[in-house]
Amino acid sequence: MPEGRTWSTAIEERALGASHPEVAASVIGLAIVYDSQGKYADAEALHKRALAIREKALGKDHPQVAKLLEILRITKQSLGRVLKQLIRLGYVVQMEGANDRRQRLLYVTSKGETLAMKLAELQTARIARALAELGPNARETACRFLAAVINAEQRDSVLRLIARADRGRRPRG
């Protein structure tokens, strides 16, 4: 399977053509998955591919094209600025790829891991405090609310990921 494609996008491309807007929607979905996995360069490449498809199909002035351009601009600017600061402060190191010197691989340092854990602990405590103030069924209500925010067509897969993560966090005994 070529990079940046799933079987479903490959089937869509054959059925609809590589320049069809529905193919772009699938490519964006895959970009979101890559982004959530921390594969930012892959996600950016897929957003650019979706942009090219939508520009060709819909024209450069279409609102969907403008939205993709905004995502790419914000993502690149924000990541670049924050990344430089994280590297400068020693939370992240950046290295060249082994096969491609243009590739930039990012690794969290032990200092970065410590910071991430501290931030997670603070946020977890804050959320627990807020849920405790809301009463006995607050956690379930909050979970139902947050699940409802997820697009219906993606909800089941996201909830499966969350359940898997929850199982991984439970103490073994």
C-alpha positions as CSV (number, residue, x, y, z in Angstrom):
1,M,0.0,0.0,0.0
2,P,1.5,3.4,-1.0
3,E,2.3,5.9,1.8
4,G,-0.6,8.1,2.8
5,R,-3.2,5.6,1.6
6,T,-5.5,3.1,3.2
7,W,-7.4,0.4,1.4
8,S,-10.5,2.6,1.5
9,T,-8.8,5.6,-0.1
10,A,-7.3,3.3,-2.7
11,I,-10.8,1.9,-3.5
12,E,-12.3,5.4,-3.6
13,E,-9.5,6.6,-5.9
14,R,-10.3,3.8,-8.3
15,A,-14.0,4.3,-8.2
16,L,-14.2,8.1,-8.1
17,G,-10.8,9.2,-9.5
18,A,-7.8,10.5,-7.6
19,S,-9.1,14.1,-7.9
20,H,-12.6,13.6,-6.5
21,P,-13.4,15.7,-3.4
22,E,-14.5,12.6,-1.5
23,V,-11.0,11.2,-1.9
24,A,-9.7,14.4,-0.3
25,A,-12.0,13.9,2.7
26,S,-10.5,10.4,3.2
27,V,-7.0,11.8,2.9
28,I,-7.9,14.4,5.5
29,G,-9.2,11.7,7.8
30,L,-5.9,9.8,7.5
31,A,-4.0,13.1,8.1
32,I,-5.9,13.5,11.4
33,V,-5.0,10.0,12.4
34,Y,-1.3,10.6,11.7
35,D,-1.5,13.9,13.6
36,S,-2.9,12.1,16.6
37,Q,-0.1,9.6,16.4
38,G,2.5,12.4,16.4
39,K,3.4,11.8,12.7
40,Y,3.3,15.5,11.9
41,A,5.3,15.5,8.7
42,D,3.1,12.7,7.3
43,A,0.0,14.6,8.4
44,E,1.2,17.8,6.8
45,A,2.0,15.9,3.5
46,L,-1.6,14.5,3.5
47,H,-3.1,17.9,4.2
48,K,-1.2,19.2,1.2
49,R,-2.4,16.3,-1.0
50,A,-6.0,17.0,0.1
51,L,-5.4,20.7,-0.7
52,A,-4.2,19.9,-4.2
53,I,-7.2,17.6,-4.8
54,R,-9.7,20.2,-3.6
55,E,-8.0,23.1,-5.4
56,K,-8.2,21.1,-8.7
57,A,-11.8,20.0,-8.1
58,L,-13.3,23.0,-6.5
59,G,-11.1,26.0,-7.4
60,K,-8.7,28.1,-5.3
61,D,-11.5,30.3,-4.0
62,H,-13.7,27.6,-2.5
63,P,-14.3,27.7,1.3
64,Q,-13.0,24.1,1.8
65,V,-9.7,25.1,0.1
66,A,-9.4,28.2,2.4
67,K,-10.0,26.0,5.4
68,L,-7.2,23.6,4.5
69,L,-4.9,26.5,3.8
70,E,-5.7,27.9,7.3
71,I,-5.0,24.5,8.9
72,L,-1.6,24.2,7.1
73,R,-0.6,27.8,7.9
74,I,-1.5,27.6,11.6
75,T,0.0,24.2,12.0
76,K,3.3,25.0,10.5
77,Q,3.7,28.4,12.2
78,S,2.6,27.2,15.6
79,L,4.7,24.1,15.5
80,G,7.8,25.8,14.3
81,R,7.7,28.5,17.0
82,V,6.9,26.1,19.8
83,L,9.4,23.5,18.6
84,K,12.3,25.9,18.5
85,Q,11.6,26.9,22.1
86,L,11.3,23.2,23.3
87,I,14.6,22.4,21.6
88,R,16.3,25.5,23.1
89,L,15.1,24.6,26.6
90,G,16.2,21.0,26.3
91,Y,12.8,19.3,26.3
92,V,13.2,17.9,22.8
93,V,16.2,17.0,20.6
94,Q,16.0,17.1,16.8
95,M,18.1,14.8,14.6
96,E,18.5,14.3,10.9
97,G,17.0,11.2,9.4
98,A,19.3,8.3,8.7
99,N,18.3,8.0,5.0
100,D,17.2,11.5,4.3
101,R,19.1,14.5,5.8
102,R,16.1,16.8,5.1
103,Q,14.0,14.7,7.5
104,R,13.9,16.0,11.1
105,L,13.3,13.4,13.8
106,L,12.2,14.6,17.2
107,Y,12.8,12.9,20.4
108,V,11.7,13.8,23.9
109,T,14.5,14.2,26.5
110,S,14.2,12.9,30.0
111,K,13.6,16.6,31.0
112,G,10.8,16.7,28.5
113,E,9.3,13.5,29.8
114,T,9.4,14.9,33.4
115,L,7.6,18.1,32.2
116,A,5.0,16.1,30.3
117,M,4.2,13.9,33.3
118,K,4.0,17.0,35.6
119,L,1.6,18.7,33.2
120,A,-0.5,15.6,32.9
121,E,-0.7,15.2,36.7
122,L,-1.8,18.9,37.1
123,Q,-4.4,18.6,34.4
124,T,-5.7,15.3,35.8
125,A,-6.0,16.8,39.3
126,R,-7.8,19.8,37.9
127,I,-10.3,17.7,36.0
128,A,-10.9,15.4,38.9
129,R,-11.5,18.4,41.2
130,A,-14.0,19.8,38.7
131,L,-15.8,16.5,38.3
132,A,-16.0,16.1,42.1
133,E,-17.7,19.5,42.4
134,L,-20.3,18.5,39.8
135,G,-21.6,15.4,41.8
136,P,-21.8,11.7,41.6
137,N,-22.7,11.3,37.9
138,A,-20.5,14.0,36.5
139,R,-17.9,11.7,35.0
140,E,-20.4,9.8,33.0
141,T,-22.2,13.0,31.9
142,A,-18.9,14.5,30.9
143,C,-17.9,11.4,28.9
144,R,-21.3,11.3,27.1
145,F,-20.9,15.1,26.3
146,L,-17.4,14.7,24.9
147,A,-18.4,11.6,22.9
148,A,-21.3,13.6,21.4
149,V,-18.8,16.3,20.3
150,I,-17.0,13.7,18.1
151,N,-18.3,13.4,14.5
152,A,-20.8,10.5,14.5
153,E,-19.0,8.6,11.7
154,Q,-15.7,8.7,13.8
155,R,-17.2,8.2,17.2
156,D,-17.0,4.4,17.5
157,S,-13.4,4.3,16.5
158,V,-12.4,7.1,18.9
159,L,-14.3,5.5,21.8
160,R,-12.5,2.2,21.1
161,L,-9.2,4.0,21.2
162,I,-10.1,5.6,24.5
163,A,-11.3,2.3,26.0
164,R,-8.1,0.7,25.0
165,A,-6.1,3.5,26.6
166,D,-8.2,3.2,29.8
167,R,-7.5,-0.6,29.9
168,G,-3.8,0.2,29.6
169,R,-3.9,2.6,32.5
170,R,-5.6,0.3,35.0
171,P,-3.4,-1.2,37.6
172,R,-2.7,-4.9,37.0
173,G,-3.5,-7.2,39.9
